[in-house]
């Protein structure tokens, strides 16, 4: 059937995290919205960052959270290569949730926390 994508097709490595986000949501339109929302979070990052210092050179807590995000992206890349089966789908959903938590909660709260630490010095 030419209208059905074969199950064994794997996208390029740089699309794999977003492909995993797309496949982790059972509803097709919901997966598309989640994937586009993850891309939109990159563009919203300057507005979400509430820290006074923008460089990660002087933000030790941000460095830890950044490496956590990078490991989550690597995990999503690995999930994107695997078939849509029981353990991989749940891990993909949790990793997708972590991506959104990073942008919506961790970045603003971490900036506010670091601003409090800088003011006390």
C-alpha positions in Angstrom: 0.0 0.0 0.0 1.7 3.3 -1.1 -0.2 5.3 1.5 1.2 3.5 4.5 4.7 4.2 5.7 6.7 1.0 6.4 7.4 0.4 10.1 11.2 -0.2 9.5 11.9 3.4 8.3 14.1 5.4 10.7 14.7 9.2 10.1 18.1 10.8 10.3 19.8 11.1 13.7 19.0 14.8 14.1 15.2 14.2 13.7 15.1 11.2 16.0 14.2 13.1 19.3 11.3 14.9 17.6 10.2 11.7 15.9 10.1 10.1 19.3 8.0 12.9 20.6 5.7 12.5 17.6 5.3 8.7 18.2 5.0 8.8 22.0 1.6 10.5 21.8 -1.1 7.9 20.8 -3.3 10.5 19.0 -1.9 11.6 15.7 -2.8 15.3 16.0 -1.7 15.4 19.6 1.7 14.0 18.6 2.0 16.7 15.9 1.1 19.4 18.4 3.6 18.0 21.0 6.4 17.9 18.4 5.7 21.4 17.1 5.4 22.6 20.7 8.9 21.2 21.5 10.3 23.2 18.5 8.4 26.3 19.7 10.0 26.0 23.1 13.4 26.8 21.5 12.0 30.1 20.2 10.3 30.9 23.5 13.5 30.3 25.6 14.6 33.9 25.7 11.3 34.9 27.2 11.2 32.0 29.6 14.6 32.6 31.0 14.2 34.8 34.1 17.8 34.8 35.2 19.8 38.0 35.2 22.9 36.2 34.1 22.5 34.7 30.6 25.8 32.9 30.3 26.0 29.3 31.7 29.6 30.0 32.7 28.4 31.6 35.9 25.4 29.4 36.5 26.4 26.1 38.1 22.8 24.9 38.7 21.9 25.6 35.1 24.9 23.5 33.9 23.6 20.5 35.8 20.1 20.9 34.5 21.5 21.4 30.9 23.3 18.1 31.0 20.1 16.5 32.3 18.3 17.9 29.2 21.0 16.7 26.9 20.8 13.2 28.3 17.0 13.3 27.8 17.5 14.3 24.2 19.9 11.4 23.7 17.3 9.1 25.3 14.6 10.4 23.0 17.0 9.8 20.0 17.3 6.2 21.1 13.6 5.8 21.6 13.0 7.2 18.1 15.0 4.3 16.6 13.1 1.6 18.4 9.7 0.2 17.3 6.5 1.5 18.9 6.1 -1.1 21.5 5.2 -1.2 25.2 8.3 -0.2 27.1 9.6 2.3 24.5 6.3 4.2 24.2 6.1 4.8 28.0 9.7 5.9 28.2 9.1 8.3 25.3 6.1 9.8 27.0 8.1 10.4 30.2 11.1 11.8 28.3 8.7 14.1 26.4 7.2 15.3 29.7 10.7 16.0 31.0 11.5 18.1 27.9 8.4 20.2 28.6 9.1 20.4 32.3 12.5 21.7 31.5 11.3 24.6 29.4 8.1 25.5 31.3 9.2 24.9 34.9 12.9 24.4 35.4 14.2 27.3 33.4 12.0 30.1 34.9 12.2 28.7 38.5 16.0 28.2 38.2 16.4 31.8 37.0 14.4 33.1 39.9 16.3 30.9 42.4 19.7 32.1 41.0 18.5 35.8 41.2 17.7 35.2 44.9 21.2 33.7 45.4 22.9 36.6 43.6 21.0 39.2 45.6 22.0 37.7 49.0 25.7 37.9 48.2 
